[in-house]
Amino acid sequence: MDIQHFTTDLTNWQGRKEWFFNREHTDTYEQWYEGRYKRAEIWQKKVIGGLIKKDNRVKTLLEFGCGTTRFTRWWHQIGIEATGGDISPFMLGQGVHLFDGNLVLADSHHMPFKDHTFDALAFITTFEYYRDPVKVIREAARVGKYGIVFGMMNRNSTKVVRRRVQQLFGKNPFYITATFYTPAALSAVIREALQGRDYSIEWTCTGLPAWFPVQQWGVPYGDFFGLHVQFNDV
C-alpha cells in the first residue's frame, strides 16, 4: 500500500475533525494498548474470538477500521486469514510495518470489494464513528458472505460518563464524535439494515472491574461487548 500522496494536513472525515487524522494521537496508539489497556485487550479478544469461531464457515475476514492493525495481526491466531481496511493514512502508515498482510485505504461506506469477497466482516471499536451505520452494515453484508462481528464500546458503562465529563474540560478528544451503543441499540440498527435477511444475533459483554468474580457475561453492562451477526440464508 502506498500512502505517500496523502498529506499531513488531512484532518476531516464525514465533515468532522477526527482524532485518527491527528499524528499526535495516531503515533502513540500502539503504546496505549501496551499499557493500562492490556488486560482489557485480552478479554476483548476472548469475547470476539469466541463469537466468530462458532461459525466454522469463516476462514477469511475483512476488518474495517483496522487502525494500526492491532487486532488484524491477531486473527490468524484463531485460524482466520485477515485483510485490513481504514480511512486514516496515518494509522495504516504504522500498520504496514506491523502487519504481514493486505491493507486497503478506503471508506467503510464504500468498500472497494466485490460481493462476498470475504467470509466475514469485523468492526472493532470503530463502528461508533460512522455517521451512516445502516449503510455501513449493508456494505458489510454485501462484502462478507457469512456474517459480521462487532467489538463495541458499551454505552452501559461508567467510563462513558467519565469520557463526556473529560470532554467538557477539553480533555480526552478520542470520543467526541463517537456514538455509543448498547447491544439492544446496535441490534435495532442491524434490523433496519438487514430487512429481508435471515440471520441470528449473539452477544456477550466484558470490561468489568478486575475484582469482579466473572469477566464475561450475558448481561448488557461492562465497558465492551462483542456481537456476532450470522447469516443463515447463504
C-alpha positions in Angstrom: 0.0 0.0 0.0 1.4 3.4 -0.9 0.2 6.4 1.1 2.9 8.9 0.1 0.4 11.0 -1.8 -1.6 11.8 1.3 -0.7 15.0 3.2 -0.2 15.6 6.9 -2.9 18.3 6.6 -5.7 15.8 6.4 -8.0 16.3 9.4 -11.6 15.7 8.4 -13.8 12.8 7.5 -17.6 12.8 7.2 -17.4 16.6 7.6 -15.9 16.3 11.1 -12.4 16.6 12.6 -11.4 13.2 13.8 -8.6 12.2 16.3 -7.4 9.4 13.9 -6.3 12.1 11.4 -4.0 13.7 14.1 -0.5 12.4 14.2 -0.1 13.4 17.8 -2.7 10.6 18.6 -2.1 8.0 16.0 1.7 7.8 16.6 1.1 6.7 20.2 -1.9 4.4 19.5 0.1 1.1 20.0 1.5 2.3 23.3 -2.0 2.7 24.6 -2.6 -1.0 24.2 0.7 -2.0 25.7 0.0 0.0 28.9 -3.1 0.0 31.2 -5.3 -1.3 28.4 -3.5 -4.6 28.0 -5.9 -6.6 30.3 -8.9 -5.2 28.5 -7.5 -6.2 25.1 -7.0 -9.8 26.3 -10.7 -10.1 27.3 -11.9 -8.4 24.2 -10.1 -10.9 22.0 -11.6 -13.8 24.1 -15.1 -12.4 23.5 -14.6 -11.7 19.8 -12.9 -15.0 19.1 -15.4 -17.0 21.0 -18.3 -15.5 18.9 -16.8 -15.7 15.4 -15.4 -19.2 15.8 -18.9 -20.6 16.4 -19.4 -20.3 12.6 -16.9 -22.7 11.1 -17.5 -21.4 7.7 -15.4 -18.3 8.4 -11.9 -18.7 7.1 -11.3 -15.2 5.7 -12.2 -11.8 7.1 -12.0 -8.1 6.4 -11.5 -5.9 9.4 -12.6 -2.3 8.6 -11.3 0.5 10.8 -8.3 -1.7 11.5 -6.1 1.2 12.6 -2.6 0.2 13.2 -3.7 -3.5 12.7 -3.7 -4.3 16.5 -6.5 -6.8 16.1 -5.8 -7.5 12.4 -2.5 -9.2 13.4 -4.3 -11.4 15.9 -7.0 -13.1 13.7 -4.5 -15.7 12.3 -4.0 -16.9 15.9 -7.6 -18.2 15.8 -7.3 -19.6 12.3 -8.7 -16.7 10.2 -6.9 -15.0 7.3 -7.4 -11.3 7.7 -7.3 -8.2 5.5 -7.4 -4.7 7.0 -9.1 -1.5 5.8 -9.0 2.0 7.3 -9.7 5.6 6.3 -6.7 7.0 8.1 -3.4 7.0 6.2 -1.6 7.8 9.5 -2.9 4.6 11.2 -2.2 2.5 8.1 1.2 4.1 7.8 2.1 2.2 11.1 0.1 -0.9 10.1 2.2 -1.6 7.0 5.2 -2.0 9.2 3.4 -4.2 11.7 1.1 -6.4 9.7 2.3 -9.0 7.1 -0.9 -9.0 5.1 -3.1 -6.9 2.8 -4.3 -3.4 3.7 -6.5 -1.0 1.9 -7.1 2.7 2.4 -10.8 3.2 1.9 -14.1 4.4 3.4 -16.2 1.7 5.0 -19.3 3.3 3.5 -18.0 2.4 0.0 -15.9 -0.8 0.4 -13.8 -1.4 -2.7 -14.6 -5.2 -3.0 -16.9 -7.4 -4.9 -19.8 -9.2 -3.3 -18.9 -12.0 -1.0 -15.1 -11.3 -1.3 -14.7 -12.4 2.4 -16.4 -14.9 4.6 -17.0 -12.2 7.3 -16.5 -8.5 8.2 -15.2 -7.2 11.5 -15.5 -3.8 13.2 -13.5 -3.4 16.4 -14.1 -0.2 18.3 -14.6 1.7 15.0 -18.3 1.3 14.2 -19.0 4.0 16.8 -17.7 6.7 14.4 -19.9 6.1 11.4 -22.5 8.7 10.6 -24.5 6.3 8.4 -24.3 3.0 10.3 -27.1 1.4 8.3 -25.2 2.0 5.0 -22.0 0.5 6.5 -23.8 -2.6 7.7 -25.3 -3.1 4.3 -21.9 -2.8 2.7 -20.5 -5.3 5.2 -23.3 -7.7 4.4 -22.6 -7.3 0.7 -18.8 -8.0 1.0 -19.0 -10.5 3.9 -20.7 -13.7 2.9 -21.5 -15.4 6.3 -21.6 -12.6 8.8 -20.4 -9.6 10.7 -18.7 -9.4 14.1 -18.7 -6.2 16.1 -16.4 -5.2 19.0 -18.1 -2.2 20.7 -17.6 0.3 23.4 -20.6 -0.2 25.6 -22.9 2.7 26.4 -23.8 0.9 29.7 -20.5 1.8 31.3 -19.4 4.3 33.9 -16.5 5.1 31.6 -18.8 6.8 29.1 -19.8 9.3 31.8 -16.2 9.9 32.7 -15.3 10.4 29.0 -18.0 13.0 28.5 -17.0 14.9 31.6 -13.4 14.9 30.5 -14.5 16.4 27.1 -16.3 19.3 28.9 -12.9 20.2 30.3 -11.1 20.0 26.9 -9.5 16.6 27.6 -9.9 13.1 26.0 -10.6 14.0 22.3 -11.0 10.4 21.3 -14.7 10.0 21.7 -16.1 13.5 20.8 -17.6 12.2 17.5 -18.4 8.7 18.8 -21.9 7.2 19.2 -22.0 4.7 22.0 -24.3 1.7 21.6 -25.8 -1.0 23.8 -26.4 -4.5 22.5 -30.1 -3.6 22.1 -29.4 -0.3 20.3 -26.9 -2.0 17.9 -29.4 -4.8 17.2 -32.0 -2.3 16.3 -29.7 -0.7 13.7 -28.9 -4.1 12.3 -32.6 -4.9 11.9 -33.1 -1.8 9.9 -30.1 -2.5 7.7 -30.8 -6.2 7.1 -34.5 -6.2 6.4 -35.4 -9.3 4.5 -32.3 -11.3 5.5 -32.4 -14.4 7.6 -29.8 -14.0 10.4 -29.2 -14.7 14.0 -27.5 -12.4 16.6 -25.4 -13.4 19.6 -23.6 -11.0 22.0 -21.7 -11.0 25.3 -20.1 -8.4 27.5 -16.8 -7.9 29.2 -14.8 -4.9 30.5 -15.7 -5.5 34.1 -13.5 -4.5 37.1 -10.7 -6.9 37.9 -12.1 -7.7 41.3 -15.5 -8.8 39.7 -16.0 -12.6 40.1 -16.7 -13.1 36.3 -15.1 -11.2 33.4 -17.6 -12.2 30.6 -21.4 -12.4 30.9 -24.7 -12.2 29.1 -25.9 -9.0 30.9 -25.6 -5.7 28.9 -23.2 -4.0 31.3 -19.5 -3.5 31.1 -17.1 -1.4 29.1 -17.1 -3.6 26.0 -19.4 -6.0 24.2 -19.0 -8.4 21.2 -21.9 -9.0 18.9 -22.0 -11.5 16.0 -24.4 -11.5 13.2 -24.6 -14.8 11.4 -26.3 -15.1 8.1 -28.5 -18.2 7.7 -29.7 -17.6 4.2 -26.4 -18.4 2.3 
